[in-house]
Amino acid sequence: MGRPLQTLLPPALCAELGRAVALAILRDPQADVRLTQGLTLAQSTLRRVPTLRSLLSADAVLLLQELARTPYVPERTLLVALLSRPPFRRLNRELMLGTLVDYTRRIRSTLSDPNAGRNLGMLGRLATQAVQRGTAAVGAVASGVASVVTDELERQMQRRAAEFAEGAVDELVARLAATLTDPARTAEHIELKLSLLDFALDLRGEVLANELGRAQPLRVASQLRSTLLTWLDRPEAAPDLTAALTWLYAQDLAGRPWGQRTLRELLLLLAENPAPSGATSPSLPGELSATGQVLLSAITTAIAHWLRPSVQSGAALAALQSATAS
């Protein structure tokens, strides 16, 4: 309890032991089998669940709703940058262009309809009546001309729609970002988040199980394991982990680095009462607070539970005597 953390758990030792344990787990030939079994169990369990909401207590649902009501407005420039990424731009352009082209086809079908004049106002009615009063030949020519005109109209509209969609994507992104980052619309943002939360909580277990399978977790886990193995197998892996732990130990904690703190000091800092207002850094209390007493009591109880079988059986005494004799 009185030794500094960096001597009790040296970074190099932690890095080497952690690397060895990680490699052993990742190289275990039964890892894929256990993962498959876990996935099968998760899917079969989810299929017996009516909805995700039924898995949570009322207090947990209330907590999620309160968190959803917490005001949060993202930075507009970040949102615009995200929505302007090439994949999002292509998707928005495709959706907008498809809508415009569909609208163009509706216009063509309307113009090609012999009864379209009824819905095109006075000019459309006069044009339709003029064609109907003409001879059969003139009517045939008029029909052919109308077909050519509508074909050309569709081509022109598709070209104009493509040009319009290209420029309208930026305007769409700007409007969407303005809507999602407008502080005056906080109530609408909260309503949107609550609606998304309700949608997620009301998902049926069968749907969740199917989506879990479609996400291909086995493939993702295999790729992740392969990547971690490649990284840990490098000769530089242990020095990299040691450097990371050394950096962590050097970070300041209440006026002194982590690594120079003893285990007792760390427990006291964890359990101490909040520092008084105006204090520059928390100081170690002379006596444990109520929280600290509960924490240390829990640790003592756990250690006693782990050691009791060895002590009662005499194995601990025999080990100590053997170590002393050697």
N, C-alpha and C positions, 0 to 999 in steps of 0.2 A: 504493500500500500504506500510505502514511502519512497519507492524508486521512481525516477523520472520515466515517462512513457517511452522515450526514445532508447532507454537502456533495457526496459522491461520487454518491449517489442521493437527491436531494431528494424529499420526499414529494409535492410538487405535480407534479413532472415524472413520477415513477413512476405517480401516479394518472392523469394525462392520457394517458400512453403506454399504460398498461394498459387504460384505458377504450377508447381508439381500437382497440387490437388485439382486445379482446373484441367490440366492435361489428362489426368487420370479419369476424370468425369467425362471429358469430351471424347476420349478414345475408348470408352467402355463399349464393347460390341452389343450390349443389351440396351444401349441408349435409345435406338430407334424403336425397339420392341416396346419398351416402357412408354415412350412417347405415343406410339400407336394405341396402346392400351389406355393411356390417359385420355387421348382424344375420343376414343370410342366410348369410354365411361362418361365423359363430359357431354357428348351428343345424346347418349341414351338418357342421361339425367335431365338435360334440357327438354327433351321431347315429353317428359312427364310434367313439365312446368306449365301451368296455364298462361301466365304472363310474367314478365320480368318484375312487375310491381309486386306480385305475390311472394317473391323471394325476399323482399325488403320489409322491414318493420315500418310502422306508421311514422315513427320518429325519424328513420332514415329518409323516407320520402319527404317529410317536412324539411329536413336539413337540405336536401337537394333543391327543393323549391326555394328555400331562403337563399341558397347560393346563386340560383338562377336570377333571383331578384336583385342581386348585388349589381349596382351600376358599373358598367364597363363600356368604354368607347375606345375602339382601337385607333391607332394613329392613321390618319387619312393617307399619308404618303405611302405607308407600308401596305395598306390595303390596295391602293391603286397599283403599286408595284407587283403585288401578288396576282391581282386580276389581269394584269397586262402581260403576264408570262405567256410565251408562245402557245402552250397547250390550251390555256383558257381563251386566248384570242381566237384560235382556230375553232374551238367549240362555239363561242359566241357568234363568230362569223357564219358558221355552218347553220346554226339555228336561225339567225336573222335572215340569211339568204333563202333558206328553205321556206320560211314564212312568206317572204316577198314573192318567191316564185309560185307558191300555191295561190297567192292572191292574184297574180297575173293570170294563171290558168282559169281562175274563176271569172275574171273579166272576159277572157276569150270565150268561155262557154256561154257567158251572158250575151256577148255580141253575136255569137253564132246561132243563138236561139231565134227562130222566126217570130216568136211572140215577145222578143226583148223590147220592142217599141212601147209596150204597155208600161214598162218600168223605167223608160229613159226620157220621160218628159215630152214636151210638145215637139221638139226637133226630131226625136226618135220616132214618134208616132207618124209624123209627116213623111219621113224617109221610108218607113215600113209600108205605109199606104201607097206611096209612089211606086215601090217595087211590085206590090201586089196588083196594081192597075196596069202594069206593063204587059207586053206580050210574053209568051213562053220563052222565046229566044232571049229577049231582054232580061227576063227573070233569071234565066240560066247564066247569062253573062254577069248579072248583078250578083248572083250567088257565088260565082267564081271570083269576082273582084272582092267580095266580102271575105272569102276564105284567104285570099292572098293578103288582104289587109290585116286580118286577125293573126295570120302566121307572122307577118312582119312586126305586128304589135307585140307578140309574145317574145320574139327575138330581141327587139329593142328594150322591152321591159326587163328581160333577164339580164341584158348587159347593164342597163341602168341599175338594176337591183344589186348586181355584183359590185358595181362602183359605190353604190350607196352603203351597202353592208360593210365594205372595207373601211369607210370613214366613220360609220355610225358605231363601230365597236368601241372606239375611244370615248364617244359621248355616253354610250351605255355604261362603260366602266366608271366614268366620272359620276354619273347619276347614282349608280349603285353605291359607290364609295361615299358620296355625299349623304345618301339616305342612312347608311349604316354607321356613319360617324357623326351624325347631327345630334348634339346634346339635347336639343329641344324635342327630340323624338325618343327620349329615354323610355317612356311608357310603352311605346311600340316595340322597342328593343327587348324589354322585359317580357312583354307578351309573346314575342317570337321565341325567346329562350324557353319560356314555360311551355309553349306549344311543342317545341322540339323535345323537351324533357318528357312530357306526357306521351308523345309518340313513341319514345324509346321505352318508357315503362310499360306501355300497353302492347309491346311486341310479344307475340306468342312464343313459347319455348320451341315449338316445331320450326318456326321461322328462324330463330336464333341458331338452332342446331344446323339447319341447312346452310345458313350464311357462314357458319364456322367451317363447314366442309368446303364451301366454295372459296374460302380464303386460302386454302391449301397450306394449313399450318405445318404439315409434315415437310413440305418442300421448303418453306421458309426456315424451319428449324434446322434442316439439313444444310442449307446455305449458310446460316448463321454459325453453325458448329464448324463447318469447313473454314469459314473466314477466321474464327477465333483460333482454331488449330494452327492455321497458317501464321497468324500473328504471334501466338505463344511459342511456336517452334523456332522462331528467329533467335539467333544468338543474342540479339540486342533486347529481347523481351524482358529478361530479368533486370538489366540495368535501367531500362525505361520505367519499370514498375518501382524500382528502388528510388529513382529520381522523383517520381510522382509522390511517393510516400515521404521522401525527405522534404519536398516542397510543402506538403501538407503539415508536417511536423513543425516547419519553420513559420507557419502562419500565426499571427498574434491572437492570443486569447486572454482578454482581460489584462493586458499589459505584459504578458509573457508568452513566448511561443508554446504551441501545443506540446512539442516534444520535451520541453523542460518541466512541464507540469507533472506532478505525481498522480498516481491513480486516486489517492484520497482527495487531492485538490480538484481533480476533474469531477468526482462525485459530489463534492461540496458545491462546486460551481453549478453543476446540473440541478442541485436541489435547493440552492439558496433562494431567499426571498428577493423580489425585485429591488434593484438598486435605488436609493433615494433620488429624488429629482435634483438635477444639477451635478450629480456625481459623474466624473469623467469616465470611470470604468468600475465595474463591480468589484468589490473587495471580498475576500474570503471571510465568512462569518466565524465567530469564535465558537458558536454552538450550532448544531444542525437545526434547521427549521423543521416544522412538522412534516413537510414533504420529504425532507432529507432523512428524517428518522424512519418514515415508512419505507423509503427506497432502500436504505441500508438494512433494515429489518428483513425486507424481501430478499435481498442478496444473501444475507446470513442464513435465512431459512432454506434457500435453494442450495447453497453450498453444503449445509448440514444434510440435506436430503441426498445429495450426490455421494457424500463421504460416509454416511452412516453404515451402509452395507459392508464396506471395506473395513471400517473400524470394528464393527460388531463381529465380523467373521475372523478377525485377526490377520487378514491379508495385509493391511497397512503396516502393522507392527512387524510382520515377517519381512516385508519389503524394506523397511527402515533398518532392521537388524542386518539384513543381507548387504545393504548398501554400506553400512558402517563397517562390517567385517571386511568387505572388499577394499 
